[in-house]
């Protein structure tokens, strides 16, 4: 098997062209996804997490466009490849689970019809074989009485059960990569834990890679091997889950960590990140987080920090690290575009 990453994203820029101007939703994102690994993409609403995923799948809204960059799946360039190529990629090689299973499933068709339709679209199975595969997948995701469920409609299922159906649909063609776009947002805590445990066990059993898009750091801690923290369309910090949680080096990441309730913070107030997200129509010259950062310096307002190496498994783009780097010589500037991933 090749040592090359399964997915390589390089200097990806995706914009939405609106009457008000160009919205730079993804602005120079680069990362690797290794085979069989779980990559978490974290950030608040509007940070560019979902648009990054939709760019990989090339399912952007009509106003959206990949302006520049490279997306290679197992060595195959997807940017500019065209819709015929992407039709062979979607479902077969990369599948996605969307945020809300109720709006992702068609309320006018049975669960069985929708599962079988997806299977027949992406494989050469007959209708009978597709039905057999659909029942097999429902069993795999622990849906009870799958033969009966096949004839039921989405409204006859709970939120957790509908999400299981969506996972079954996404995995039916055995993709190499599963993108989970906040798959537990609409679920209660108990069902959320069950869905995450199910995804983790299926990932280990099937050997697929997962991109977990979320704003919930608890999900990241439970699921992910590597974490990307996004803000205003850019990656502000990247590293192993352990590095990000125990050694955060960007002020935005530190703010996210302080807002997590823990046993140590019981009875005390959490520290929210003040201010509002940046206007993507009017991006500043400096660090986009500077207006909300309590430690912002003059240089933060004037110039965005370049990507800096904290260690072999950890990168951040924050001027607060420069002083430490000068003092101990441990931080090295990295070239733009994340070439250190090569």
Buried (B, 14 or more C-beta within 10 A) or exposed (E): EEEBBBBBBBBBBBBBEEEEEBBBBBBBBBBBBBBBBBBBBBBBEBBBBBBBBBBBBBEBEEEBBBBEBBBBBBEEEBBEBEEEBBEEBBBBBBBBBBBBBBEBBEEEBBBBBBBBBBBBEBBEBEEEBBBBBBBEBBBBBBBEEBEEBBEBBBEEBEBBBBBBBBBBBBBBBEBBBBBBBBBBEBBEEEBBBBBBEBBBEBBEEBEBBBBBBBBBBBBBBBBBBBBBBBBBBBBBBBBBBBBBBEBBBBBBBBBBBEEEEEEEEEEEEEEEBEEEBBEBEEBBEBBBBBBBBEEBBEBBBEEBBEBBBBBEBBBBBBBBBBEEBEEEEEBEEBEEBBEEBE
